[in-house]
Amino acid sequence: MKVLPFTIPVSHDRTIIVQVEDMPHFYTYLHRHKEIQLTWIQEGEGTLVAGMNMHLFHPGDIYLFGANMPHVFKSDPEYFEPDSTKKIRTITVFFNPNDKLSALFDLPEMKTVQGFLESYDCGFKVPQYLFSDISSKLEGLLHSEGIDQLMQFLQLLKTLSGVKGLEPLTVNSFPRSINDNEGMRVASIYNYIIQNYSKQITLDEVAEQAYMTPHAFCRYFKKHTRYTLVSFLNKVRINEACKLLTSGSHNGIAAIAYSCGFNSITNFNRVFKSITGKSPRSYKEQY
């Protein structure tokens, strides 16, 4: 399998990059780029890995990712089935306040916007009450050019920067200075865990993915992710369990526990409550 770079280059033939993705599934590798990214999920669902945290995503969600913030939208397994008719569609805006736009962002009038983006460099999900406003502005950016597009972009920033009390997507992401070699190594570990969470994964197996001894791997993984392997694996499994509980496509809580890689319903209930603050049954009833 070809090893892809952790830092993905983005075309710089425009000051503001607006693109549409219409594909069978999302790009499958954890990655980052120096541009701030704002993505509107029009079609597609699955798990968003943002820094070291995971979130379920659905059509209608809009997310902002700070510069150099590792992230990946992981499509649900059915998107990869041979006869799948599912697809994803997004509108995404990339912009870099420190590149061609630096003169604009240095203006006194942009101080509020600049402060807002710096405060939320760990990203956030756009609140539902702003969906109509933000999505229409993204459509406007997509269908405009030149100074009209720049004006639409400023209006978008004005709306976003007026929002208060947003919850960051992650509070313990990668160090922003991590190099590509380290990033690719951690990304390969992520990918292995996310693809195999439903199985009984051993420390030796995961350490092998990083070409390390188990002891060296434990220190390395904790240093770069601030998680132990067990705590991160549990987080992935509970995230998938939450998705199944809210989808209704399951045969009971015990079936979900075993399908997500737990070998004991008691352990599943304990871990679920420690991560979500609720029992599986309460979580299901709430949502």
TAZINOR-V436555 format. One record per residue. RES is the residue in one small letter. SS is DSSP state (A for helix, B for strand, O for the rest). NEAR is the number of other C-alpha atoms within 12 Angstrom. Layout:
# TAZINOR-V436555
res=RES ss=SS near=NEAR
res=RES ss=SS near=NEAR
This chain:
# TAZINOR-V436555
res=m ss=O near=4
res=k ss=O near=7
res=v ss=O near=18
res=l ss=O near=21
res=p ss=O near=22
res=f ss=O near=29
res=t ss=B near=29
res=i ss=O near=24
res=p ss=O near=15
res=v ss=O near=23
res=s ss=O near=18
res=h ss=O near=17
res=d ss=O near=10
res=r ss=O near=21
res=t ss=O near=27
res=i ss=O near=36
res=i ss=B near=32
res=v ss=B near=36
res=q ss=B near=25
res=v ss=B near=24
res=e ss=B near=22
res=d ss=B near=19
res=m ss=B near=20
res=p ss=O near=26
res=h ss=O near=30
res=f ss=O near=30
res=y ss=O near=24
res=t ss=O near=30
res=y ss=O near=35
res=l ss=O near=38
res=h ss=B near=42
res=r ss=B near=38
res=h ss=O near=29
res=k ss=O near=28
res=e ss=O near=36
res=i ss=B near=37
res=q ss=B near=36
res=l ss=B near=39
res=t ss=B near=41
res=w ss=B near=39
res=i ss=B near=36
res=q ss=B near=27
res=e ss=B near=28
res=g ss=O near=33
res=e ss=O near=32
res=g ss=B near=35
res=t ss=B near=33
res=l ss=B near=43
res=v ss=B near=38
res=a ss=B near=40
res=g ss=O near=40
res=m ss=O near=36
res=n ss=B near=36
res=m ss=B near=36
res=h ss=B near=31
res=l ss=B near=33
res=f ss=B near=33
res=h ss=O near=27
res=p ss=O near=24
res=g ss=O near=27
res=d ss=O near=35
res=i ss=B near=37
res=y ss=B near=45
res=l ss=B near=40
res=f ss=B near=44
res=g ss=O near=37
res=a ss=O near=34
res=n ss=O near=33
res=m ss=O near=41
res=p ss=O near=47
res=h ss=B near=44
res=v ss=B near=36
res=f ss=B near=37
res=k ss=B near=35
res=s ss=B near=35
res=d ss=O near=29
res=p ss=A near=23
res=e ss=A near=18
res=y ss=A near=24
res=f ss=A near=22
res=e ss=O near=14
res=p ss=O near=10
res=d ss=O near=10
res=s ss=O near=15
res=t ss=O near=14
res=k ss=O near=22
res=k ss=O near=26
res=i ss=B near=32
res=r ss=B near=28
res=t ss=B near=35
res=i ss=B near=34
res=t ss=B near=33
res=v ss=B near=39
res=f ss=B near=35
res=f ss=B near=38
res=n ss=O near=31
res=p ss=O near=29
res=n ss=O near=19
res=d ss=O near=20
res=k ss=O near=18
res=l ss=O near=25
res=s ss=A near=15
res=a ss=A near=16
res=l ss=A near=22
res=f ss=A near=25
res=d ss=O near=18
res=l ss=O near=14
res=p ss=A near=12
res=e ss=A near=14
res=m ss=A near=22
res=k ss=A near=18
res=t ss=A near=21
res=v ss=A near=28
res=q ss=A near=28
res=g ss=A near=20
res=f ss=A near=27
res=l ss=A near=35
res=e ss=A near=21
res=s ss=A near=21
res=y ss=O near=31
res=d ss=O near=32
res=c ss=O near=35
res=g ss=O near=37
res=f ss=B near=36
res=k ss=B near=37
res=v ss=O near=34
res=p ss=O near=25
res=q ss=A near=17
res=y ss=A near=16
res=l ss=A near=23
res=f ss=A near=26
res=s ss=A near=18
res=d ss=A near=22
res=i ss=A near=37
res=s ss=A near=34
res=s ss=A near=21
res=k ss=A near=33
res=l ss=A near=39
res=e ss=A near=27
res=g ss=A near=24
res=l ss=A near=33
res=l ss=A near=27
res=h ss=O near=19
res=s ss=O near=19
res=e ss=O near=18
res=g ss=A near=16
res=i ss=A near=14
res=d ss=A near=17
res=q ss=A near=25
res=l ss=A near=27
res=m ss=A near=18
res=q ss=A near=29
res=f ss=A near=36
res=l ss=A near=26
res=q ss=A near=23
res=l ss=A near=28
res=l ss=A near=33
res=k ss=A near=23
res=t ss=A near=27
res=l ss=A near=36
res=s ss=A near=27
res=g ss=O near=20
res=v ss=O near=25
res=k ss=O near=16
res=g ss=O near=15
res=l ss=O near=24
res=e ss=O near=19
res=p ss=B near=31
res=l ss=O near=32
res=t ss=O near=29
res=v ss=O near=21
res=n ss=O near=24
res=s ss=O near=32
res=f ss=O near=35
res=p ss=O near=23
res=r ss=O near=23
res=s ss=O near=18
res=i ss=O near=24
res=n ss=O near=22
res=d ss=A near=26
res=n ss=A near=18
res=e ss=A near=25
res=g ss=A near=38
res=m ss=A near=27
res=r ss=A near=33
res=v ss=A near=37
res=a ss=A near=39
res=s ss=A near=32
res=i ss=A near=35
res=y ss=A near=40
res=n ss=A near=30
res=y ss=A near=27
res=i ss=A near=33
res=i ss=A near=39
res=q ss=A near=28
res=n ss=A near=23
res=y ss=O near=32
res=s ss=O near=27
res=k ss=O near=20
res=q ss=O near=22
res=i ss=O near=27
res=t ss=O near=19
res=l ss=A near=24
res=d ss=A near=19
res=e ss=A near=21
res=v ss=A near=34
res=a ss=A near=28
res=e ss=A near=21
res=q ss=A near=25
res=a ss=O near=30
res=y ss=O near=18
res=m ss=O near=20
res=t ss=O near=18
res=p ss=A near=20
res=h ss=A near=19
res=a ss=A near=18
res=f ss=A near=28
res=c ss=A near=26
res=r ss=A near=18
res=y ss=A near=24
res=f ss=A near=35
res=k ss=A near=21
res=k ss=A near=20
res=h ss=A near=29
res=t ss=A near=33
res=r ss=O near=22
res=y ss=O near=24
res=t ss=O near=21
res=l ss=A near=33
res=v ss=A near=23
res=s ss=A near=23
res=f ss=A near=28
res=l ss=A near=37
res=n ss=A near=36
res=k ss=A near=35
res=v ss=A near=38
res=r ss=A near=37
res=i ss=A near=45
res=n ss=A near=35
res=e ss=A near=38
res=a ss=A near=43
res=c ss=A near=40
res=k ss=A near=31
res=l ss=A near=31
res=l ss=A near=31
res=t ss=A near=23
res=s ss=A near=20
res=g ss=O near=16
res=s ss=O near=14
res=h ss=O near=20
res=n ss=O near=14
res=g ss=O near=20
res=i ss=A near=31
res=a ss=A near=24
res=a ss=A near=21
res=i ss=A near=35
res=a ss=A near=36
res=y ss=A near=28
res=s ss=A near=27
res=c ss=O near=37
res=g ss=O near=32
res=f ss=O near=33
res=n ss=O near=20
res=s ss=O near=18
res=i ss=A near=22
res=t ss=A near=17
res=n ss=A near=20
res=f ss=A near=33
res=n ss=A near=29
res=r ss=A near=20
res=v ss=A near=29
res=f ss=A near=35
res=k ss=A near=22
res=s ss=A near=17
res=i ss=A near=26
res=t ss=A near=22
res=g ss=O near=15
res=k ss=O near=21
res=s ss=O near=26
res=p ss=A near=35
res=r ss=A near=23
res=s ss=A near=18
res=y ss=A near=23
res=k ss=A near=23
res=e ss=A near=14
res=q ss=A near=12
res=y ss=O near=15
